[in-house]
């Protein structure tokens, strides 16, 4: 089942934009908490080529995923929506690396572990 609501697509699109904004080369400019650190480490382990400049934006991404899950959107629906958005945009990239479905699923899993109640 595809996620078709405008609000859900907008939220996922914003989350994707947050990935690109938050996960760029550089040094940390804000202090992250333990959940943020674990979330960012999971993104790195999943293959995102990151040095996080803005941990707050990364944590917002994780919290946005949890908000969508709380509304009843499934992880599969989130991943499918991200695939749809990537197909529409050509590809979702972080630096020179194309974000794969596996990376998206790892991000969703990390968000669930670190931010979801």
C-alpha positions in Angstrom: 0.0 0.0 0.0 1.4 3.3 -1.0 1.3 6.4 1.2 -0.7 8.9 -0.8 -1.6 11.6 1.7 -0.2 15.0 1.0 0.8 15.5 4.6 2.7 12.2 4.7 4.5 12.9 1.4 5.4 16.4 2.6 6.7 15.1 5.9 8.8 12.5 4.2 10.1 15.0 1.7 11.0 17.3 4.5 12.8 14.4 6.2 14.7 13.6 3.1 15.8 17.2 2.8 16.8 17.2 6.4 19.1 14.2 5.7 20.9 16.2 2.9 21.1 19.3 5.1 22.2 17.6 8.3 24.5 15.0 6.9 27.1 16.9 5.0 30.9 17.1 5.3 32.2 19.2 8.1 32.4 19.2 11.9 29.7 19.2 14.5 28.6 22.7 15.4 26.0 21.7 18.0 26.0 19.3 20.9 24.1 16.1 20.3 22.6 14.0 23.1 23.1 10.2 23.4 20.1 9.4 21.2 21.4 11.8 18.6 24.8 10.2 18.8 23.4 6.7 18.4 21.1 7.7 15.5 24.0 9.4 13.7 26.3 6.4 14.3 23.6 4.1 12.8 23.3 6.3 9.7 27.1 6.1 9.3 27.0 2.3 9.7 24.3 2.1 7.1 26.6 3.8 4.6 25.6 7.5 4.8 28.9 9.4 4.1 28.5 11.8 7.0 30.2 14.2 9.2 27.3 15.8 10.9 27.2 19.6 10.8 23.8 19.9 12.4 22.9 17.2 14.9 19.6 19.0 15.6 18.5 18.5 12.0 19.5 14.9 12.1 17.5 14.4 15.3 14.5 16.2 13.6 14.7 13.6 10.8 14.5 10.7 13.4 11.7 12.4 15.2 9.8 13.0 12.0 9.9 9.3 11.2 8.5 8.6 14.7 5.7 11.1 14.2 4.7 9.3 10.9 4.9 5.9 12.6 2.7 7.2 15.4 0.1 8.2 12.8 0.0 4.6 11.6 2.3 4.8 8.6 4.3 1.6 8.4 8.1 1.4 7.9 7.4 -0.2 4.5 5.2 2.7 3.6 7.8 5.2 4.6 10.5 3.4 2.6 8.1 3.2 -0.4 7.3 6.9 -0.2 11.0 7.7 -0.1 11.6 5.5 -3.2 8.8 7.4 -4.9 10.2 10.7 -4.1 13.7 9.6 -5.2 12.3 8.4 -8.5 10.5 11.7 -9.0 13.6 13.7 -8.1 16.0 11.4 -10.1 17.8 10.2 -7.0 18.2 11.2 -3.4 21.9 11.8 -2.7 24.0 12.6 0.3 27.2 14.0 -1.1 28.0 11.8 -4.0 26.3 8.7 -2.6 22.8 7.7 -3.7 20.7 6.8 -0.7 19.5 3.2 -1.2 16.4 1.5 0.0 18.6 -0.4 2.5 20.0 2.8 3.8 16.4 4.3 4.2 15.3 1.2 6.1 18.4 1.5 8.4 17.5 5.1 9.0 13.9 4.2 9.9 15.1 1.4 12.2 17.6 3.8 13.9 14.9 6.4 14.4 12.6 3.7 16.0 15.3 2.6 18.4 16.5 6.1 19.4 13.5 8.4 19.2 10.2 6.5 19.2 8.4 5.9 22.5 
